Amino acid sequence: MFWLCWVVLLVPVVAGAVWVWRQASARGLLGRSGRSGDLRHERGMATRAQAAQFFGARQLEKMIWLRPDLARPSCWDLGYRVGRCRGVDAFLPKEDSLVVEGPSRSSKSRLLMEAVLSEFTGAVVGTSVRAEMAARTVLHRQAPGPVAVFAPGGVSTTGEAGRVLERAQLRWSLTRGCEDSKVALRRARALSANAGKGTGGSAAFWESHARQVLAPLLHAAALSGEGVEGLRRWTQSPGRAKDAVAVLNASSEAERGWADALDGELSGDKRTVDNVWATVSSCVGEPLMDPEVREMVSPAPGMELDIESFIRQRGTLYVVSDDNDAASPFLAALVEDFYAVAAELANRSEGNRLCPGLLLCLDEIANIAVLPSLSKMMSAGGGSNITVIISIQARAQLANRFGRDAAQAIWAAATARMLMGGSMDGESLRDVVASIGERTVERRTGSTGLGQSSWGEVRENVATAGQVRSLAKGSALLFKSNAPAAVIDLLDIDTRLKRRGHRYPSAPSVSATSPAPAVAAEQYRPPELEPTGYGQWPARSDQETSAARQHR
């Protein structure tokens, strides 16, 4: 009886306290500014119900058109997980491109880029300035398909992952396929965009002329069979490039008019020709002087990477820059090739969608290379199931590498954006606060005397710049179309595996003596994926491996 009386008395007290707390919260009386301190709990930020509505797995599984090849696709088939929001696993569909902004040491690579890469169902191209991304994810990625590493500076890492990566080193032909003038033009565009001429003044003029030189040179190198060695020789001087004009004139397969166009570029005003050649030399001639770089783009005949086969077999390619700026033009050309081949495959597929898809996980892309098609990749790639995720340290960094207009186009093309805490860029913080939006709160507007106060509704920002800047490490703000801004708790690879009931994969032991370089280690490949050549794989059989099903 005693305890029953206490309960009867306590219930109205608790109810009254809750009512007072709610009223104080609505009127902004909690703390000095009425803010909770934790941004995720601010009124106006995504609630648990909204997180499930906009980012939840069940909502994603309704988007079955993203996988026309599957009768009942799961959330893993249709999208990729970015973390958790208010206790809900947060997904984005594969058709969403994402730009991640965060200062150095904010763990965006480990907690997001690498984690998404490890879980993605489909082929992957991952870029990084160091080998850590490859080392931490290669044992996850070897199960669904072949793995390869394109690293002109080499890969130096230890353990089982290091042995796999050492055996997965790849060479890619810079000139193969350039018999097709469209391919030659695409690669010339990627090469000239990384000429190191800056982004202002007359840079665009010299880049355009360099492109008009490089496309015919690539075309001639492919038609003549001289390959990279011929290209290296011709880019040494305008005089030596005259030999390429002769090749084009003599070949019945040469693109009409290209010989004359190249000859015109070589025969103009000496000052103009010298400036054009300085641009050509900076993006092709000088890089090919580095023997390591030259070797990486000069595979033996018949040993080149077959990109279409690689994508179909859900392969994973790691592109490691390792601060080798000389190789950046070739890294850009390789990534552009992957996008172009994937888009072509999608156009030939059911629903014009590549299934299961391709992820371009471009970590620290502004420190690696300029991709001239990046804004197009981000805006149009999603319609073909080509998912593009880029990470940058700041928008100013992106503008410095790509140019202001191109950087704005890339930023605008992203259908989702994520901001890590710690940013000190006042302009970015103001933009973020404005993007989060406003809310209506009650504020004391004056006093009527006798201890009475008047109240009125006012508009205020949901968040402050200080709250955005002080986001805890491991958290990020996510913006997507009409969804409310959400605080995402990021998950590293181990945490993601535990939540899915998986364990960190281990590879079989390998001998200390490495065989000749191959695109992927044979003992880590499902039996039906044995390589038939350097970088070439037979078509996957209709029967998927159990490992592939787990990653689908």
C-alpha positions in Angstrom: 0.0 0.0 0.0 2.9 2.3 0.8 4.5 1.9 -2.6 1.2 2.3 -4.4 0.7 5.7 -2.7 4.2 6.7 -3.8 3.4 5.7 -7.4 0.2 7.6 -7.4 1.9 10.8 -6.1 5.0 10.4 -8.5 3.1 10.0 -11.8 1.7 13.6 -11.9 5.1 15.0 -10.8 6.9 13.2 -13.6 4.2 14.2 -16.1 4.5 17.8 -15.0 8.3 17.8 -15.3 8.0 16.4 -18.9 5.5 19.1 -19.8 7.8 21.8 -18.4 10.8 20.4 -20.2 8.9 20.4 -23.5 7.7 23.9 -23.1 11.1 25.2 -22.1 12.6 23.4 -25.1 10.1 24.9 -27.5 10.6 28.4 -26.1 14.4 28.1 -26.2 15.0 28.2 -22.5 17.3 25.2 -22.3 20.8 26.6 -21.8 21.8 30.0 -22.9 20.6 29.7 -26.5 18.0 27.0 -26.1 20.1 24.5 -28.0 20.7 20.9 -27.0 24.4 21.0 -27.8 24.2 17.7 -29.7 23.3 18.7 -33.3 21.6 15.4 -34.0 18.9 16.2 -31.4 18.2 19.7 -32.5 14.6 20.2 -33.6 14.7 20.4 -37.4 17.3 17.7 -37.9 16.2 14.3 -39.2 14.3 12.3 -36.6 14.4 8.5 -36.5 11.2 8.3 -38.5 12.6 10.6 -41.1 15.8 8.6 -41.2 13.8 5.5 -42.0 11.7 7.3 -44.6 14.6 8.9 -46.5 17.5 6.6 -45.9 16.1 3.3 -44.6 16.6 -0.1 -46.2 12.8 -0.7 -46.7 12.4 2.4 -48.7 15.4 1.6 -50.8 14.1 -1.9 -51.5 11.1 -0.3 -53.3 13.5 1.1 -56.0 13.5 -2.2 -57.9 14.1 -0.5 -61.2 17.7 0.0 -60.2 18.3 -3.8 -60.7 16.2 -5.0 -63.6 18.2 -8.2 -63.7 16.9 -9.3 -60.2 13.4 -10.4 -59.3 13.7 -9.4 -55.6 16.7 -7.2 -55.1 17.9 -6.4 -51.5 19.0 -3.1 -50.2 22.6 -4.2 -50.8 21.8 -4.8 -54.5 20.2 -1.4 -54.8 22.4 1.0 -52.8 25.3 1.5 -50.5 25.4 2.1 -46.7 26.9 5.4 -45.5 26.4 4.8 -41.8 23.6 5.0 -39.2 21.2 7.8 -38.4 19.3 7.8 -35.1 19.7 4.0 -34.9 18.7 3.3 -38.5 21.1 1.9 -41.1 21.4 4.8 -43.6 21.6 3.9 -47.3 21.9 5.9 -50.5 20.7 4.3 -53.8 23.3 3.4 -56.4 22.0 6.2 -58.6 23.1 8.8 -56.1 26.5 10.4 -56.5 28.1 11.7 -53.3 30.8 14.3 -52.5 32.4 14.1 -49.1 34.1 17.2 -47.6 36.3 17.0 -44.6 39.6 18.4 -43.4 42.8 16.3 -43.3 42.8 13.7 -40.4 39.0 13.7 -40.2 39.0 9.9 -41.0 36.8 10.3 -44.1 38.8 7.7 -45.9 38.7 5.0 -43.2 35.2 5.6 -42.0 33.4 6.2 -45.3 35.4 5.7 -48.5 37.0 2.4 -47.6 33.9 1.1 -45.8 31.6 1.8 -48.7 34.2 0.3 -51.1 34.4 -2.9 -49.1 30.6 -3.5 -49.1 29.8 -2.4 -52.6 28.2 -5.1 -54.8 29.7 -4.7 -58.3 33.0 -3.6 -59.8 35.0 -0.9 -58.1 37.7 1.6 -59.0 39.3 3.1 -55.9 41.8 6.0 -56.0 44.0 7.0 -53.2 47.3 8.8 -52.5 48.6 6.0 -50.4 48.3 2.2 -50.3 46.3 2.1 -47.0 42.9 1.9 -48.8 44.0 -1.1 -50.8 45.7 -2.8 -47.8 42.6 -2.4 -45.6 40.1 -3.6 -48.2 41.7 -6.0 -50.6 40.9 -9.1 -48.5 37.2 -8.1 -48.7 37.2 -7.4 -52.4 39.0 -10.5 -53.6 35.9 -12.7 -52.9 33.5 -11.3 -55.5 36.0 -10.9 -58.3 39.6 -10.2 -59.4 41.7 -7.5 -57.8 44.3 -5.4 -59.5 46.6 -2.5 -58.6 47.8 0.3 -60.9 50.5 2.0 -58.9 53.4 3.6 -60.9 55.3 4.2 -57.7 54.7 0.7 -56.5 52.8 -0.6 -53.4 54.7 -1.1 -50.2 52.6 -2.8 -47.4 53.0 -5.8 -45.2 51.0 -8.9 -44.1 48.6 -11.0 -46.1 47.1 -8.0 -47.8 50.6 -6.9 -48.9 51.3 -10.2 -50.5 48.0 -10.1 -52.4 48.7 -6.6 -53.6 52.2 -7.4 -54.6 50.9 -10.2 -56.9 48.1 -8.0 -58.3 50.2 -5.3 -59.9 48.8 -4.2 -63.3 50.0 -2.7 -66.5 47.7 -0.8 -68.7 48.3 0.2 -72.3 48.1 3.9 -73.0 47.8 3.4 -76.7 45.7 0.2 -77.0 42.3 1.0 -78.5 43.4 4.3 -80.0 42.9 2.9 -83.5 39.4 4.2 -82.7 39.6 8.0 -83.0 37.0 8.4 -80.3 39.2 6.5 -77.8 42.2 8.6 -78.9 40.3 11.8 -78.4 39.1 10.7 -75.0 42.6 9.9 -73.8 44.0 13.0 -75.3 41.5 15.0 -73.3 42.4 13.3 -70.1 46.1 13.7 -70.7 46.0 17.4 -71.7 43.7 18.2 -68.7 46.7 17.3 -66.5 49.3 19.3 -68.2 50.1 21.3 -65.1 49.4 24.7 -66.8 47.1 25.9 -64.1 43.5 26.9 -64.6 43.6 30.6 -65.5 44.7 32.8 -68.3 45.5 31.1 -71.5 45.6 27.6 -70.0 42.5 26.5 -71.9 44.0 27.6 -75.2 47.2 25.6 -74.8 45.3 22.6 -73.5 43.0 22.7 -76.6 46.0 22.7 -78.9 47.8 20.0 -76.9 44.7 17.8 -77.3 44.8 18.4 -81.1 48.4 17.1 -81.1 48.0 14.2 -78.7 44.9 12.6 -80.3 46.7 12.1 -83.7 49.9 11.0 -82.0 48.0 8.3 -80.0 46.1 7.3 -83.1 49.4 6.9 -85.1 51.0 5.0 -82.2 48.2 2.5 -82.2 48.0 2.1 -86.0 51.7 1.7 -86.5 52.1 -0.8 -83.7 54.9 1.3 -82.1 52.8 1.9 -79.0 54.1 3.9 -76.1 57.7 3.8 -77.4 56.7 5.6 -80.5 54.6 8.1 -78.5 57.5 8.8 -76.3 59.8 9.5 -79.2 57.3 11.7 -81.0 56.6 13.9 -78.0 60.3 14.8 -77.6 60.1 17.5 -80.3 57.9 18.8 -83.1 60.5 17.6 -85.6 60.3 14.0 -84.4 56.5 14.2 -84.5 56.7 14.6 -88.3 57.1 10.8 -88.4 53.6 10.4 -86.9 52.3 12.5 -89.8 53.9 10.1 -92.2 52.3 7.2 -90.4 48.8 8.7 -90.7 49.3 9.6 -94.3 50.3 6.0 -95.1 47.5 4.3 -93.2 44.2 3.6 -94.9 42.7 3.2 -91.4 43.7 6.6 -90.2 41.0 9.1 -89.4 40.5 11.4 -92.3 42.1 14.8 -91.9 44.1 14.0 -88.8 47.4 13.9 -90.6 46.8 17.4 -92.0 45.6 18.7 -88.6 48.7 17.4 -86.9 51.0 18.8 -89.6 49.3 22.1 -89.1 50.0 22.1 -85.4 53.7 21.3 -86.1 54.1 24.0 -88.8 52.7 27.1 -87.3 54.3 30.1 -85.6 57.5 28.9 -83.8 56.5 30.6 -80.5 53.0 29.0 -80.7 54.5 25.6 -81.5 57.0 25.8 -78.7 54.2 26.7 -76.2 52.0 23.8 -77.4 54.9 21.4 -77.2 55.7 22.6 -73.6 52.1 21.5 -72.7 52.4 18.2 -74.6 55.8 17.5 -72.9 54.4 18.2 -69.4 51.6 15.7 -69.7 53.1 13.0 -71.8 56.8 13.5 -72.8 58.1 14.1 -69.3 56.1 11.4 -67.5 57.3 8.8 -70.1 60.9 9.7 -69.2 60.3 8.0 -65.8 61.1 4.3 -66.5 58.7 3.1 -63.8 55.8 5.1 -65.3 56.7 4.0 -68.8 56.7 0.4 -67.8 53.3 0.7 -66.2 51.7 1.9 -69.5 53.6 -0.5 -71.7 52.4 -4.1 -71.3 53.5 -6.8 -73.7 51.2 -7.5 -76.6 48.1 -9.5 -75.6 48.7 -8.8 -71.9 46.6 -5.6 -71.6 43.8 -5.0 -69.2 40.4 -5.9 -70.7 38.2 -3.3 -68.9 34.9 -4.7 -70.1 35.7 -8.2 -68.9 37.1 -6.8 -65.6 33.8 -4.9 -64.9 31.6 -7.9 -65.8 33.6 -10.0 -63.3 33.1 -7.5 -60.5 36.8 -6.7 -60.3 38.4 -4.2 -58.0 41.0 -1.9 -59.3 43.1 0.2 -56.9 44.7 3.3 -58.5 47.4 4.5 -56.2 49.1 7.9 -56.8 51.7 7.8 -54.0 52.4 11.5 -54.7 53.7 10.6 -58.2 52.5 13.7 -60.0 54.2 12.6 -63.2 51.8 9.7 -63.5 48.6 11.8 -62.9 47.8 12.2 -66.7 47.8 8.4 -67.1 45.8 7.8 -63.9 43.2 10.2 -65.3 43.1 8.5 -68.7 42.6 5.1 -67.0 39.7 6.2 -64.8 38.1 8.0 -67.8 38.4 4.7 -69.8 36.6 2.8 -67.0 33.7 5.2 -67.0 33.4 5.2 -70.8 33.4 1.4 -71.1 30.9 1.1 -68.2 28.6 3.6 -69.8 28.7 1.7 -73.1 28.0 -1.6 -71.3 25.0 0.0 -69.6 23.6 1.2 -72.9 23.7 -2.4 -74.1 22.1 -3.8 -70.9 18.5 -4.3 -69.8 17.0 -1.0 -68.8 20.2 0.8 -69.8 21.6 0.0 -66.4 24.9 -1.7 -65.7 24.2 -4.6 -63.3 25.3 -5.0 -60.6 27.0 -1.7 -61.2 30.3 0.1 -61.0 31.6 2.3 -58.1 34.1 5.0 -58.8 35.4 5.6 -55.2 37.7 8.6 -55.8 39.3 9.4 -52.5 41.3 12.6 -52.4 40.8 13.1 -56.1 42.0 16.7 -56.0 45.4 15.4 -54.9 45.6 12.8 -57.7 44.4 14.0 -61.1 42.0 16.1 -63.0 39.2 14.1 -64.6 37.7 16.2 -67.3 34.4 14.2 -67.3 33.9 14.2 -63.5 30.9 16.5 -63.4 29.3 14.3 -66.1 30.1 11.2 -64.2 28.4 12.5 -61.1 25.3 13.9 -62.9 24.7 11.2 -65.5 26.5 8.1 -64.2 23.8 7.2 -61.7 21.3 6.6 -64.5 23.6 3.8 -65.7 24.2 2.4 -62.2 27.7 4.0 -62.2 28.1 5.3 -58.7 30.6 8.1 -58.1 31.8 9.1 -54.6 34.6 11.7 -54.3 36.2 13.0 -51.2 37.9 16.4 -50.9 39.4 18.4 -48.0 37.7 21.7 -49.1 35.9 23.2 -52.0 38.8 25.6 -52.4 41.1 22.6 -52.9 38.8 21.3 -55.6 38.7 24.7 -57.4 42.5 25.0 -57.2 43.0 21.7 -59.1 40.0 21.6 -61.4 39.3 25.3 -61.9 36.6 27.4 -60.3 33.9 26.7 -62.9 34.6 23.0 -63.1 34.6 22.7 -59.3 31.2 24.4 -59.1 29.9 22.1 -61.7 31.2 19.0 -59.8 29.7 20.3 -56.5 26.3 21.0 -58.2 26.2 17.6 -59.9 26.4 15.6 -56.7 22.9 14.4 -55.7 24.1 13.9 -52.1 26.7 15.7 -50.0 28.4 14.9 -46.7 30.4 17.2 -44.4 32.7 16.0 -41.7 33.4 18.0 -38.6 36.4 20.2 -38.0 36.1 22.5 -41.0 37.5 26.0 -40.5 36.2 27.4 -43.8 33.8 30.2 -42.9 32.2 30.3 -46.3 31.5 26.5 -46.2 30.2 26.7 -42.7 27.8 29.5 -43.6 26.6 27.5 -46.6 26.0 24.4 -44.5 24.1 26.3 -41.8 21.9 27.8 -44.5 21.3 24.4 -46.2 20.2 22.9 -42.9 17.4 25.5 -42.8 15.5 27.4 -40.2 12.9 26.6 -37.6 10.2 28.6 -35.6 10.7 29.0 -31.9 9.1 31.0 -29.2 11.2 33.7 -27.6 10.6 36.2 -24.8 10.2 39.5 -26.7 9.7 41.8 -23.8 8.3 42.5 -20.3 4.8 43.8 -19.5 5.7 44.6 -15.9 4.6 42.9 -12.6 6.9 40.0 -13.5 5.0 39.2 -16.7 6.7 38.5 -20.0 5.5 38.6 -23.6 6.3 35.8 -26.0 6.5 35.7 -29.8 7.5 33.4 -32.6 10.8 34.0 -34.3 12.8 32.2 -37.0 16.3 30.9 -36.3 18.8 28.6 -37.9 18.5 25.0 -36.9 22.2 24.8 -36.4 25.1 27.1 -35.7 28.4 27.2 -37.4 30.0 26.2 -34.1 27.8 23.1 -33.9 28.7 22.1 -37.4 32.4 22.6 -36.9 32.4 20.7 -33.6 30.8 17.6 -35.0 32.3 14.6 -33.2 34.9 12.6 -35.1 33.1 9.7 -36.6 30.0 11.7 -37.4 29.1 13.6 -40.5 26.2 15.8 -41.9 24.3 14.3 -44.8 22.3 16.4 -47.3 20.1 14.8 -50.0 17.5 16.5 -52.1 14.3 17.1 -50.1 15.4 15.1 -47.0 16.1 16.9 -43.8 19.7 17.3 -42.9 20.9 14.2 -41.0 23.7 13.5 -38.6 25.3 10.2 -39.7 27.3 8.0 -37.4 30.0 6.5 -39.6 31.1 2.9 -39.3 34.5 1.4 -40.1 34.9 -1.9 -41.9 35.1 -4.0 -38.7 32.0 -2.5 -37.2 30.1 -3.0 -40.4 31.1 -6.7 -40.6 30.1 -7.3 -37.0 26.6 -5.8 -37.6 26.2 -8.1 -40.6 27.4 -11.1 -38.8 30.6 -11.5 -40.8 34.2 -11.7 -39.9 37.3 -10.1 -41.3 38.4 -12.3 -44.2 41.7 -14.1 -44.2 43.6 -15.2 -47.3 45.3 -18.6 -47.7 49.1 -18.5 -47.2 51.3 -17.8 -50.2 54.9 -18.7 -50.8 57.6 -16.2 -50.2 58.7 -16.3 -53.8 56.3 -14.3 -56.0 55.6 -15.4 -59.5 55.7 -13.1 -62.5 53.3 -10.2 -62.1 49.7 -11.0 -62.7 46.5 -8.9 -62.4 45.2 -10.9 -59.5 46.7 -13.7 -57.4 45.4 -17.0 -58.7 45.0 -18.7 -55.3 42.7 -15.9 -54.2 40.4 -16.2 -57.2 37.4 -18.5 -57.6 38.2 -21.4 -59.9 36.2 -20.1 -62.8 38.1 -16.8 -62.8 41.6 -18.2 -63.6 43.4 -15.6 -65.7 43.9 -16.4 -69.4 46.3 -13.5 -70.0 47.7 -10.5 -68.3 44.7 -8.6 -67.3 42.2 -10.8 -69.3 39.6 -13.1 -67.8 37.1 -15.5 -69.4 33.4 -14.7 -69.1 31.9 -15.6 -65.8 29.8 -18.8 -65.9 26.1 -18.6 -65.2 26.7 -20.2 -61.9 27.8 -17.6 -59.3 30.2 -18.5 -56.6 28.9 -18.5 -53.1 31.3 -15.8 -52.2 29.9 -13.6 -55.0 26.4 -14.2 -53.8 27.3 -13.0 -50.3 28.6 -9.8 -51.8 25.7 -9.3 -54.3 
